[in-house]
Structures are given as C-alpha cells and as structure tokens.
Amino acid sequence: MKNESLMIIRWIGVSLALLSLGGCFGDENSDLKAWMKTSSEGLQGKVEPLPEVKPYQPFVYNAFDLVDPFRASKMDFARKGGMSGALAPNTNRPKEPLEAYDLEKLKMVGILQQGKNIQALVSAPDGNLYRVKLGSYLGQNFGMVVGITETEIKLKEIVEDSGGDWGERSTSLNLEEVGQKAEQKK
C-alpha cells in the first residue's frame, strides 16, 4: 500500500508540473506576448566593443645627469667666488648694534630734529633706545637707512636670492604710537 500511495503522489506532482508549464505556452495573441513584442521592437541588440587597451610603456628616468634641485650647488658656486657684484653688501665694515635683530622686532618710537638734521629713535628687544641717522644700518638683511620722516624710517635692504644673486628691496619701519600700544595691551 505504501508503494501505491507513493506512486499516486508522484503522479499528482508530475501532473501539476506539466499543467504549470502548459500555462506558459498560450496562443500568439496573449497579453504577455503582445507586450513583449511591442517592447522589443525598437531595441537593437548591438553592444559597443570595449575600448582598446593600450600596452604599458614603462617610463625611463634619464635625469641622472641633470642638476639635483634639492642640492644648493649653484649657491655653493656663488659663495666660493665671494660676495661679488654691484649689489653685494660690504661685509668688511663694522656691524652696528641694531643689525643683530630682525627688522620685525625693532620699533620706531620717535624722532629727534635739530635744524635739518633728523634722527629716529628705535627701541630694540634688549630694552635699549638707539639713535638712527641716514646711512645707519639695522636689521639682518644689510638694511641701510635712506630716509627718515616723522612717521617712518625708509630702508634699502640687500638680500640674496636662491640663485646666489644679490638684489635690493625697499622696506620701512613705521612709528609706533603710544595710543596704539595702550590699545593693544587691553
């Protein structure tokens, strides 16, 4: 009996499978077939080919003979010949006290005038007050005083560029007023 019931269950399972597959094979005018036909009318089955892969070409580094940009050989060459050129600073003259400080640390605090002779008063980080006149040097870039007014000291600095050449640069040291100093402390 067991075998017969097992056979009946198998036969029912196979029949159901065939009936479900039979539902897929309807007539040509079914809704599904019509939708598939209208949807696929404008489609083209062409796929674009993949772009051509270029073969790898290794880079050959041939710059071993060039000057290394991280070595200061040009500056070493310029220094071997000494400081030359029309703009090179005079290193043989005695240094003045205010050349020991950065220009940013020096403060113009006033002026002294006697006739046409004008001098500026400069405060240094060491707490001392210095008199500066035309031709005096201050700052670490060989800055020479070329003009003094009531509000500023005009300087010509001689600076060295990365190539070892010397050039002039104009700068100034402005008067620090007492009112500004009090406001900054608040």
C-alpha positions as a Python dict, from the first residue, in 0.01 Angstrom:
ca = {
    (1, 'M'): (0, 0, 0),
    (2, 'K'): (280, 226, 70),
    (3, 'N'): (418, 188, -276),
    (4, 'E'): (82, 265, -435),
    (5, 'S'): (33, 586, -233),
    (6, 'L'): (387, 695, -316),
    (7, 'M'): (317, 633, -683),
    (8, 'I'): (-3, 837, -668),
    (9, 'I'): (176, 1131, -503),
    (10, 'R'): (446, 1126, -772),
    (11, 'W'): (187, 1112, -1048),
    (12, 'I'): (-1, 1411, -899),
    (13, 'G'): (331, 1608, -867),
    (14, 'V'): (426, 1541, -1228),
    (15, 'S'): (76, 1636, -1348),
    (16, 'L'): (85, 1967, -1162),
    (17, 'A'): (428, 2050, -1305),
    (18, 'L'): (309, 1981, -1659),
    (19, 'L'): (-3, 2192, -1610),
    (20, 'S'): (203, 2487, -1481),
    (21, 'L'): (436, 2464, -1778),
    (22, 'G'): (142, 2447, -2007),
    (23, 'G'): (27, 2790, -1888),
    (24, 'C'): (341, 2941, -2041),
    (25, 'F'): (253, 2817, -2386),
    (26, 'G'): (-60, 3011, -2473),
    (27, 'D'): (-182, 3139, -2806),
    (28, 'E'): (12, 3404, -3003),
    (29, 'N'): (-229, 3687, -2913),
    (30, 'S'): (-192, 3673, -2536),
    (31, 'D'): (-126, 3999, -2345),
    (32, 'L'): (223, 3893, -2235),
    (33, 'K'): (335, 3804, -2587),
    (34, 'A'): (191, 4129, -2726),
    (35, 'W'): (369, 4339, -2462),
    (36, 'M'): (698, 4160, -2529),
    (37, 'K'): (660, 4216, -2900),
    (38, 'T'): (588, 4591, -2868),
    (39, 'S'): (862, 4643, -2609),
    (40, 'S'): (1131, 4477, -2816),
    (41, 'E'): (1051, 4646, -3149),
    (42, 'G'): (1285, 4946, -3109),
    (43, 'L'): (1566, 4763, -2935),
    (44, 'Q'): (1889, 4687, -3111),
    (45, 'G'): (2097, 4401, -2985),
    (46, 'K'): (2431, 4562, -3062),
    (47, 'V'): (2681, 4609, -2781),
    (48, 'E'): (2962, 4860, -2830),
    (49, 'P'): (3305, 4699, -2832),
    (50, 'L'): (3532, 4766, -2537),
    (51, 'P'): (3796, 5034, -2590),
    (52, 'E'): (4133, 4910, -2697),
    (53, 'V'): (4372, 4872, -2407),
    (54, 'K'): (4699, 5049, -2474),
    (55, 'P'): (5004, 4844, -2388),
    (56, 'Y'): (5201, 4958, -2084),
    (57, 'Q'): (5514, 5154, -2169),
    (58, 'P'): (5750, 5199, -1875),
    (59, 'F'): (5893, 5546, -1808),
    (60, 'V'): (6268, 5566, -1841),
    (61, 'Y'): (6425, 5816, -1597),
    (62, 'N'): (6715, 5986, -1774),
    (63, 'A'): (6762, 6283, -1540),
    (64, 'F'): (7062, 6141, -1357),
    (65, 'D'): (7290, 6387, -1538),
    (66, 'L'): (7077, 6694, -1451),
    (67, 'V'): (7137, 6917, -1150),
    (68, 'D'): (6959, 6795, -838),
    (69, 'P'): (6701, 7063, -745),
    (70, 'F'): (6744, 6981, -375),
    (71, 'R'): (7118, 7049, -369),
    (72, 'A'): (7238, 7405, -332),
    (73, 'S'): (7526, 7365, -578),
    (74, 'K'): (7456, 7695, -754),
    (75, 'M'): (7466, 7883, -425),
    (76, 'D'): (7785, 7699, -324),
    (77, 'F'): (7941, 7805, -652),
    (78, 'A'): (7838, 8168, -595),
    (79, 'R'): (7979, 8169, -243),
    (80, 'K'): (8314, 8023, -349),
    (81, 'G'): (8382, 8333, -554),
    (82, 'G'): (8298, 8550, -255),
    (83, 'M'): (8028, 8812, -243),
    (84, 'S'): (8068, 8983, -575),
    (85, 'G'): (7856, 9208, -786),
    (86, 'A'): (7746, 9567, -766),
    (87, 'L'): (7477, 9497, -506),
    (88, 'A'): (7683, 9269, -280),
    (89, 'P'): (7689, 9401, 79),
    (90, 'N'): (8008, 9530, 236),
    (91, 'T'): (8096, 9265, 492),
    (92, 'N'): (8425, 9431, 589),
    (93, 'R'): (8261, 9725, 770),
    (94, 'P'): (8197, 9702, 1145),
    (95, 'K'): (7847, 9582, 1236),
    (96, 'E'): (7612, 9821, 1413),
    (97, 'P'): (7418, 9708, 1724),
    (98, 'L'): (7074, 9709, 1554),
    (99, 'E'): (7192, 9464, 1284),
    (100, 'A'): (7173, 9186, 1541),
    (101, 'Y'): (6789, 9194, 1540),
    (102, 'D'): (6518, 9107, 1288),
    (103, 'L'): (6354, 9418, 1149),
    (104, 'E'): (6016, 9296, 1280),
    (105, 'K'): (6148, 9311, 1639),
    (106, 'L'): (6263, 9672, 1614),
    (107, 'K'): (6021, 9958, 1688),
    (108, 'M'): (6042, 10321, 1585),
    (109, 'V'): (5930, 10521, 1887),
    (110, 'G'): (6010, 10881, 1792),
    (111, 'I'): (6235, 11133, 1618),
    (112, 'L'): (6490, 11399, 1717),
    (113, 'Q'): (6538, 11701, 1496),
    (114, 'Q'): (6798, 11977, 1522),
    (115, 'G'): (6778, 12214, 1227),
    (116, 'K'): (6772, 12000, 915),
    (117, 'N'): (6946, 11710, 1089),
    (118, 'I'): (6685, 11444, 1174),
    (119, 'Q'): (6739, 11124, 1372),
    (120, 'A'): (6497, 10843, 1462),
    (121, 'L'): (6469, 10669, 1798),
    (122, 'V'): (6448, 10291, 1774),
    (123, 'S'): (6366, 10055, 2059),
    (124, 'A'): (6543, 9717, 2049),
    (125, 'P'): (6437, 9390, 2216),
    (126, 'D'): (6721, 9431, 2469),
    (127, 'G'): (6530, 9730, 2615),
    (128, 'N'): (6776, 9995, 2493),
    (129, 'L'): (6689, 10300, 2286),
    (130, 'Y'): (6912, 10375, 1984),
    (131, 'R'): (6956, 10683, 1764),
    (132, 'V'): (6945, 10613, 1391),
    (133, 'K'): (7052, 10858, 1119),
    (134, 'L'): (7081, 10847, 740),
    (135, 'G'): (7337, 10583, 643),
    (136, 'S'): (7289, 10376, 961),
    (137, 'Y'): (7231, 10002, 930),
    (138, 'L'): (6960, 9799, 1102),
    (139, 'G'): (6803, 9457, 1058),
    (140, 'Q'): (6967, 9134, 948),
    (141, 'N'): (6939, 9197, 573),
    (142, 'F'): (7202, 9473, 548),
    (143, 'G'): (6928, 9739, 573),
    (144, 'M'): (7063, 10093, 526),
    (145, 'V'): (6857, 10395, 631),
    (146, 'V'): (6784, 10606, 321),
    (147, 'G'): (6514, 10830, 462),
    (148, 'I'): (6364, 10942, 792),
    (149, 'T'): (6028, 11116, 822),
    (150, 'E'): (5811, 11193, 1122),
    (151, 'T'): (5625, 10862, 1081),
    (152, 'E'): (5871, 10613, 929),
    (153, 'I'): (6227, 10502, 863),
    (154, 'K'): (6285, 10407, 497),
    (155, 'L'): (6537, 10129, 434),
    (156, 'K'): (6709, 9965, 137),
    (157, 'E'): (6789, 9602, 219),
    (158, 'I'): (7027, 9384, 21),
    (159, 'V'): (6901, 9025, 8),
    (160, 'E'): (7036, 8713, -158),
    (161, 'D'): (6803, 8506, -376),
    (162, 'S'): (6810, 8128, -415),
    (163, 'G'): (7048, 8156, -711),
    (164, 'G'): (7313, 8337, -508),
    (165, 'D'): (7248, 8676, -671),
    (166, 'W'): (7203, 8992, -465),
    (167, 'G'): (6911, 9230, -504),
    (168, 'E'): (6771, 9541, -340),
    (169, 'R'): (6442, 9557, -154),
    (170, 'S'): (6274, 9868, -13),
    (171, 'T'): (6109, 9845, 325),
    (172, 'S'): (6016, 10072, 613),
    (173, 'L'): (5984, 10079, 988),
    (174, 'N'): (5673, 10273, 1094),
    (175, 'L'): (5629, 10485, 1404),
    (176, 'E'): (5461, 10303, 1690),
    (177, 'E'): (5231, 10548, 1861),
    (178, 'V'): (5166, 10542, 2235),
    (179, 'G'): (4788, 10527, 2181),
    (180, 'Q'): (4822, 10215, 1962),
    (181, 'K'): (5042, 10047, 2220),
    (182, 'A'): (4788, 10107, 2501),
    (183, 'E'): (4500, 9973, 2288),
    (184, 'Q'): (4692, 9656, 2200),
    (185, 'K'): (4756, 9578, 2568),
    (186, 'K'): (4384, 9589, 2658),
}
